Amino acid sequence: MPRKKDEALHAARERQILDAAKTCFIAHGFHRTSMRQILNKAGISSGGAYNYFSSKDDIVKALVEAERADLDLLLKHLTENDDPLLGIAQLVYDSIGYYSRDDAVLAAEIYAESCRNAAIDEVIRANTERMSRLLHETMSRGKRTGAITARHSASELTEWVLALIDGYVGRIAASPGLKPRNAARMAKHAVVELLGHAK
Amino acid sequence: MPRKKDEALHAARERQILDAAKTCFIAHGFHRTSMRQILNKAGISSGGAYNYFSSKDDIVKALVEAERADLDLLLKHLTENDDPLLGIAQLVYDSIGYYSRDDAVLAAEIYAESCRNAAIDEVIRANTERMSRLLHETMSRGKRTGAITARHSASELTEWVLALIDGYVGRIAASPGLKPRNAARMAKHAVVELLGHAK
């Protein structure tokens, strides 16, 4: 009984630290944010902090890992939609439309850091590869059933979709005037053209 | 006469500092690189350094401004190709294919920094808007002449192309296994499908 309460408290504290870290990274970037700043923001004494995360890297890894639950929801569009093309289009829409501009700025920051930080790269890569694999399977199924009429290979179609998602999330970060919902709608249109209408 | 020599020397020194800064930013990121590191790398004494650039921000701005000459070359595809669709496809190919992975990592770093640094954002935005404007004009011309048969608006088509370029450059940065030439070829195929074959 007390154990459960401790676990709940521990999880709540972790959540507090991750939220504080997000806010700091968005405002100042990864390298100009110190552990102390994050803990101050989270209202946690620096003495107890290392029970939760031992470094900023660990915090970023936890942030990316926390996206896995969101990814599970996104990937359901691929596994549960009878029409592969509509499933992919919906995945693209949700991957972009649920980002706020702050989320997109954070993604750009983590992305840049991952290019030279192997530990962070590894957790991002795990998520990307999971999405990529399931997209590829869905593309192949769509081509077999005729729902996807594009001539290009399932691999190339998968790359197109991943590049469009990354590109639109980047454009949301760089263009405060671009509403995520509008970006998501445009990306979805592009994907429908690429997979369904292209001949 | 001596003046010209001084100018040439000054320009050469600037070039040295910019090259050194690139190397440092790619290896360590913007915020973990100090002015001192850049000057050491460039072999310039820190006393004379501030004759060239007064801050790291100024160096990044100069790096982005230096891309203008490359941009001029890229945009020639739009102004000098009689076929708007082929011009755009070639622009997309060159925008991506001439990146090395290091260039792409640097672009990701500068991109992330620009989201919260107004001075850097401004110079990037000037380049992007120039490309965007000319792309839009070329799309409109292509739709008028029938070279571009896509149903969507010239604005949306322009956004598609910009997102594809950003997305593929990002994927080059994140995926050491993805050759820039292959990324460029895939992006070009996607653009041809989107603009020419989609109906």
Interface residues (C-beta under 8 A of the other chain):
Chain A: I26 A27 H28 G29 F30 H31 R32 V105 A108 E109 Y111 A112 E113 S114 C115 R116 D121 I124 T128 A150 H152 E156 E159 W160 L162 A163 L164 I165 D166 G167 Y168 G170 R171 A173 A174 A183 M186 A187 H189 A190 E193 L194 H197 A198 K199
Chain B: I26 A27 H28 G29 F30 H31 R32 V105 A108 E109 Y111 A112 E113 S114 C115 R116 D121 I124 R125 T128 A150 H152 E156 E159 W160 L162 A163 L164 I165 D166 G167 Y168 G170 R171 A173 A174 A183 M186 A187 H189 A190 E193 L194 H197 A198 K199
